[in-house]
Each structure stands twice: as structure tokens, then as C-alpha cells.
């Protein structure tokens, strides 16, 4: 079978690799078998800094990947001609970029290619954005014949698929990064947050939410679904989630609801707020976030950031400590005892705190502090 026709067996491996699987290993082996290449890679390069790196490689040992990224990418003679690498899916034979004589005399060949027994090169431009290049290259030993017209035609047929796969992988990596950043923000909130499906199956849970659910006193995950301690609270919670999901689907205009969930220990109930989440339609067979459940535990003590309080309102360290205790719901007498200061000193600090923050009374001060950024962890 002609090589051009055989390359189609590589396309499933290419797209499998784009989704983050381990298919690059199988892809590299298949490239070696079909093209007679002893090494191949998907690599990046910046023409301004002349720095390069590997997205994937097969047949290049770890120490050579490291040395290329640290030093030899700046000496890569195949990447000297920036103008040759501007058009996606352009295919290059190594000898078209630099003569064999120039390659043999180069430091790049003598110190990086030669120890690996590599010489002949066939490559294609995948993505070019300003100074940044992403390309695919395969290499053969010097004793093998150069890549010829048949291999060039085959790579031209393969190049659009490699390009789309790299673009897809880049898009997925960006989405994964955005998801991790969003989760990090959720982890800094003073509330537990559970993003769940219509049936109450949790999809994303922040760290405080995990802690509250693991305690299992008021809320937990039972049968894969968000549940309360009592059956009555569970049914009410599910009704709120279902109503929010109807709004998410566009079937209703419910703005959300609240629920006070009782604890068998007799501690104050947890407060739950359920809101619809406006997200695009999900992919069939995959979970779709339909509701956001915010969990507040009135028994928890939220720690303030004293440095932020000091910076925001010009408080001294002692004043910041007292303000933090008051924001936790402590009385002035309780706060004074916890900080080992007299009640007269606490009153003096309190007056200065009110003056610096512009609050007229202690209740207004607490509201101001709790709504400010000092309680974002």
C-alpha cells in the first residue's frame, strides 16, 4: 500500500493524543514504522528568544530533551530561516532548509544530533502565531536515505490533522487552566460550594464544601447525590435543585431558594442557598452543571487577614486583631478576654477602629468587615 494511503491509520492516534491520552507513544511508534523515522516530536519555538521545547517526543532521550531546551534550541540550524516557517502545513525536507555540509559543520549537529545518530529531517509547520512556532518533525540516522517525495506527500496529507489536533489540545489545555483557576477562587470563599447536576450529583466541590460534606452532620453525599441528614430536608433540597435546574434549562424563571438544614447534634442549623447556573448545553453523555449550592456553617469561625485589615483601614496590629474577633461575632468583653487585654483597652481600640473605618456602630463595623476582602482566604 502506498505510504500516502497508509498514513490514515495515524489519524485516530493523533486525535486521541489531542484529548490528553497516552496515544502519543503509539503515534510515535507508528510514525517510526511507516516513515522509517528513529525519532519524532511535536515541538515549540520562539523566533525572538530562540528558545525551544518539546510538547511530545519519541526516540529522544530525556537528557537530550533537557539539553535542547536549555541550550541547543538556540543553535538549531534548521530553524534559522524564520520566513520558511510562516505558513501552516508547509512541509520541509532538512536539506531544503540547510545544506548537508552546513549541518555537518554545525555545533548543533556535532554536539546534539551526532550523539543520537540523527541527521535527516522531515518537518511541517503546525501553528504560527507571531514569533511562536509549533511544528512536527521526524528524524533518521545519517546512514539512511534522505526523506523523499513519497514521504513529503504523505506528511502533507497528515499535516492538517496534526494541526487541528494541536489546536484542539491547546483549547482543551486553556479550558483546563480556566477550570483550575475558577476552583482555586472557590476554595478561597468562606462558604462551601457544590456545583451539581439536576439530580443533585456533585460535579465540582470546593475544599470547604468537601470538609462540610465529609463531616456528614447536616449535609453529605448519599447514593452519589447531595443529601441532608433528614429525609424531609433532603426532599426540600432536591426540590430547590430541580427548580434551579429548570431555570438553567430555560424552562422556568426561578431565582433560587434557601433552606435551613437541621443538625442532630443540636448545633445551629446550616444555611443553604441554591441558585441556577447559566451554562451552555452539555455534551450528551457528560455531566452538566445545573445548580450551585452555597453552604454556610454558623458555627465556623472565619479568620480575618490582619495584614489586609491594616492595609485597607490603617489599623494597627492590635486593632486588626480586635476587629477580627468582633467580625467573628464576639462581644467586646469576649474579644478582650481572648486577646488578654483589659475591657478599657478594648473600648479604646474599638473607638479608633470605628473612626478609621467610618463605621458608626459595632454592627455596621461587622457588616463592613465581612463584606470586605479581608475574609477571602
C-alpha positions in Angstrom: 0.0 0.0 0.0 1.4 3.5 -0.9 2.6 5.5 2.1 0.1 8.2 1.4 -2.7 5.8 1.9 -1.1 4.2 5.0 -0.9 7.4 6.9 -4.7 7.3 7.6 -4.1 4.8 10.3 -2.3 7.5 12.2 -5.3 9.9 12.4 -7.1 8.2 15.2 -3.9 8.2 17.3 -3.5 11.9 16.5 -6.9 12.9 17.8 -6.7 10.5 20.8 -3.5 12.3 21.7 -5.2 15.7 21.4 -7.5 14.8 24.3 -4.6 14.2 26.6 -4.4 10.4 26.5 -1.2 8.4 26.2 -1.7 7.8 22.5 1.4 9.9 21.6 3.5 6.9 22.5 1.6 4.7 20.0 1.6 7.6 17.5 5.4 7.9 17.7 5.8 4.1 17.2 3.5 4.2 14.1 5.4 7.2 12.6 8.7 5.2 13.1 7.2 2.2 11.4 5.6 4.0 8.4 8.2 6.7 7.7 11.3 4.8 8.9 12.0 7.5 11.4 14.0 6.8 14.5 12.7 9.9 16.3 9.8 12.3 16.0 8.4 15.2 18.0 5.9 18.0 18.3 7.9 21.0 19.4 7.6 24.7 20.0 10.0 27.5 19.2 10.1 31.3 19.7 12.0 33.2 17.0 12.6 36.2 19.2 14.2 34.4 22.2 15.3 31.4 20.1 14.2 29.1 22.8 12.5 25.8 22.0 10.8 23.0 23.9 9.1 19.6 23.3 5.4 19.1 23.6 5.9 15.4 22.8 8.9 13.4 21.6 9.6 9.8 20.7 13.1 8.4 20.3 14.8 11.4 22.0 16.1 10.5 25.4 15.3 12.7 28.4 18.8 14.1 28.8 18.8 15.3 25.2 15.3 16.8 25.5 16.6 18.8 28.5 19.8 19.9 26.8 17.9 21.0 23.7 15.5 23.2 25.8 18.4 24.6 27.9 20.9 25.3 25.1 20.7 23.6 21.8 17.4 25.1 20.6 19.3 28.3 20.2 21.7 26.5 17.9 19.1 24.7 15.9 20.3 25.4 12.3 17.0 24.1 10.8 15.2 27.0 12.4 17.4 29.8 11.2 15.1 30.8 8.4 12.1 32.3 10.1 10.4 33.1 6.7 10.3 29.4 5.8 8.1 28.6 8.9 5.3 31.1 8.4 2.6 29.1 6.6 0.8 26.3 8.4 1.1 22.8 6.8 4.2 23.7 4.8 6.4 20.7 4.6 10.2 20.9 4.7 13.0 18.4 4.0 16.0 19.2 6.1 18.3 19.7 3.1 15.9 22.4 1.8 16.5 24.4 4.9 20.3 24.0 5.2 22.8 22.1 3.2 24.3 18.8 4.4 27.7 20.4 4.6 26.5 23.3 6.8 24.7 20.9 9.0 27.7 18.6 9.4 29.9 21.5 10.4 27.5 23.0 12.9 27.8 22.8 16.7 24.2 21.6 16.7 25.0 18.5 14.8 28.3 17.7 16.4 27.1 18.0 20.0 23.3 17.2 19.8 22.4 15.3 16.7 25.5 13.2 16.2 25.5 11.6 19.7 21.9 10.5 18.9 22.8 9.2 15.4 20.3 11.6 13.8 20.8 13.6 10.6 17.9 13.6 8.0 14.8 15.6 8.8 11.3 16.0 7.6 9.0 18.6 9.2 5.8 20.6 8.9 4.6 23.8 10.3 1.5 23.3 12.5 0.8 26.6 14.2 2.4 30.0 13.7 1.3 32.9 16.0 3.6 36.0 15.8 7.1 34.8 16.9 5.8 31.4 18.2 6.0 28.3 16.1 4.6 24.8 16.7 5.9 22.2 14.4 6.2 18.4 13.8 9.5 16.8 12.8 10.8 13.3 12.2 14.4 12.3 12.0 16.6 9.5 10.5 20.2 8.3 11.0 22.8 9.6 8.6 23.3 6.2 7.1 19.6 6.1 5.9 18.5 7.8 2.7 17.0 11.3 2.9 13.3 11.7 3.1 11.9 11.7 -0.4 8.9 12.8 -2.4 6.7 10.0 -1.2 7.3 10.9 2.5 6.7 14.6 1.7 3.4 13.8 0.0 2.4 11.6 3.0 3.2 14.3 5.5 1.3 16.9 3.6 -1.7 14.7 3.8 -1.2 14.2 7.5 -0.3 17.8 8.4 -3.9 19.3 8.6 -4.9 16.6 11.1 -1.8 17.2 13.2 -2.5 21.0 13.1 -6.2 20.5 14.2 -5.1 18.1 16.9 -2.6 20.6 18.3 -5.1 23.4 18.2 -7.7 21.2 19.9 -5.1 20.3 22.6 -4.3 23.9 23.1 -8.0 24.8 23.5 -8.5 21.9 26.0 -5.5 23.0 28.0 -6.8 26.5 28.2 -10.2 25.3 29.4 -8.5 23.0 32.0 -6.5 26.0 33.2 -9.6 28.2 33.5 -11.3 25.4 35.4 -8.4 25.1 37.9 -8.3 28.9 38.3 -12.1 29.0 39.0 -11.8 26.2 41.5 -8.9 28.0 43.3 -11.1 31.0 43.6 -14.0 28.9 45.0 -11.5 27.4 47.5 -10.9 30.9 48.9 -14.5 31.6 49.7 -15.8 31.4 53.3 -18.6 29.2 52.2 -18.9 25.6 51.0 -19.8 25.5 47.3 -21.2 22.5 45.5 -21.9 22.7 41.7 -24.2 19.8 40.9 -26.3 18.2 38.2 -30.1 18.3 38.2 -30.4 15.1 40.3 -28.1 16.5 42.9 -24.9 14.7 41.8 -21.9 16.9 42.8 -19.6 17.8 39.8 -17.3 20.4 41.4 -16.9 20.9 45.2 -14.6 23.4 46.8 -12.4 22.5 49.7 -14.7 23.8 52.5 -17.6 22.1 50.8 -15.7 18.8 50.9 -15.0 19.3 54.6 -18.6 20.0 55.4 -19.9 17.1 53.4 -17.3 14.7 54.9 -18.5 15.6 58.4 -21.9 14.4 57.3 -23.7 16.0 60.2 -26.1 18.2 58.2 -25.2 17.5 54.5 -23.5 14.6 52.9 -23.4 12.6 49.6 -25.6 9.6 49.7 -26.1 7.3 46.7 -24.0 9.7 44.7 -26.4 12.6 45.4 -26.3 15.6 47.7 -28.4 14.8 50.7 -29.4 16.2 54.1 -29.5 14.3 57.4 -33.2 14.1 57.5 -35.4 12.8 54.7 -37.6 16.0 54.9 -34.6 18.3 54.4 -33.3 16.0 51.6 -36.6 16.3 49.7 -36.7 20.1 50.1 -33.1 20.4 49.0 -33.9 18.3 45.9 -36.9 20.4 45.1 -34.7 23.6 45.2 -32.1 21.9 43.0 -34.7 20.8 40.5 -36.3 24.2 40.3 -32.9 25.8 39.7 -32.2 23.2 37.0 -35.4 24.2 35.3 -34.2 27.7 35.1 -30.8 26.6 33.8 -32.6 24.7 31.0 -34.7 27.8 30.2 -38.0 26.1 31.3 -38.6 28.4 34.2 -37.5 31.6 35.8 -36.8 30.5 39.3 -34.2 32.7 41.0 -33.2 30.2 43.7 -34.1 29.4 47.2 -32.8 28.9 50.7 -33.1 26.1 53.2 -32.1 25.8 56.9 -30.8 22.2 57.5 -31.1 20.9 61.0 -28.3 19.0 62.8 -28.9 16.1 65.1 -26.2 17.4 67.5 -28.3 20.4 68.4 -25.9 23.0 66.9 -27.3 25.8 64.9 -28.6 24.7 61.5 -26.6 25.1 58.4 -27.9 27.6 55.9 -28.1 26.6 52.2 -28.7 28.8 49.2 -29.5 27.1 45.9 -29.1 29.1 42.7 -29.4 28.2 39.0 -26.2 28.2 36.9 -26.5 29.6 33.4 -24.2 27.4 31.4 -24.2 26.2 27.7 -25.9 22.9 26.9 -23.8 19.9 27.9 -22.3 17.3 25.7 -24.5 14.2 25.5 -23.2 11.5 27.9 -21.4 14.0 30.1 -22.4 15.8 33.3 -23.9 19.3 33.1 -23.9 21.7 36.0 -27.4 22.7 36.7 -27.3 24.4 40.2 -24.9 26.0 42.6 -25.4 25.1 46.3 -23.8 27.5 48.8 -23.4 26.2 52.3 -22.9 28.4 55.4 -22.0 27.0 58.8 -22.8 29.5 61.6 -20.7 27.5 64.0 -17.5 28.0 62.0 -15.0 30.8 62.8 -13.8 32.7 59.8 -10.3 34.1 60.3 -9.5 37.5 59.0 -6.3 38.6 57.3 -4.8 41.1 59.8 -2.4 42.4 57.2 -5.2 43.2 54.8 -7.3 44.9 57.6 -4.2 47.0 58.5 -3.6 48.0 54.9 -7.3 48.6 54.0 -8.2 50.7 57.0 -4.9 51.8 58.5 -5.4 49.7 61.6 -2.5 48.8 64.0 -1.8 45.1 64.6 -3.6 45.2 67.9 -6.6 46.9 66.3 -6.7 44.4 63.5 -6.8 41.5 66.0 -9.7 43.0 67.8 -11.6 43.8 64.6 -11.1 40.2 63.6 -12.7 38.9 66.8 -15.6 41.3 66.6 -16.3 40.2 63.0 -16.5 36.6 64.3 -19.5 37.7 66.4 -17.6 38.1 69.6 -18.7 40.7 72.1 -16.2 43.3 73.2 -15.8 41.6 76.5 -15.2 38.2 74.9 -12.7 39.6 72.5 -10.8 41.4 75.2 -10.5 38.2 77.2 -9.3 36.2 74.1 -6.7 38.8 73.4 -5.7 39.2 77.0 -6.3 42.9 77.2 -8.5 44.9 79.5 -12.0 46.0 78.6 -10.9 49.6 78.8 -8.2 49.0 76.3 -10.6 47.1 74.0 -13.0 50.1 74.2 -10.2 52.4 73.2 -9.2 50.2 70.3 -12.9 49.9 69.3 -13.3 53.6 69.1 -10.2 54.0 66.9 -11.4 51.2 64.7 -14.8 52.8 64.2 -13.1 56.1 63.4 -10.7 54.7 60.9 -13.3 52.6 59.1 -16.0 55.2 59.1 -18.5 52.9 60.8 -21.0 54.4 63.3 -21.5 51.3 65.5 -20.2 47.8 66.0 -22.9 46.1 63.9 -22.0 48.4 61.0 -18.3 47.6 61.5 -19.0 43.8 61.4 -21.0 44.2 58.2 -18.2 46.3 56.6 -15.5 43.8 57.5 -17.4 40.7 56.4 -18.2 42.3 53.0 -14.6 43.3 52.5 -11.7 41.3 51.0 -10.0 40.6 54.4 -12.1 37.4 54.7 -11.1 35.9 51.3 -8.6 33.2 52.3 
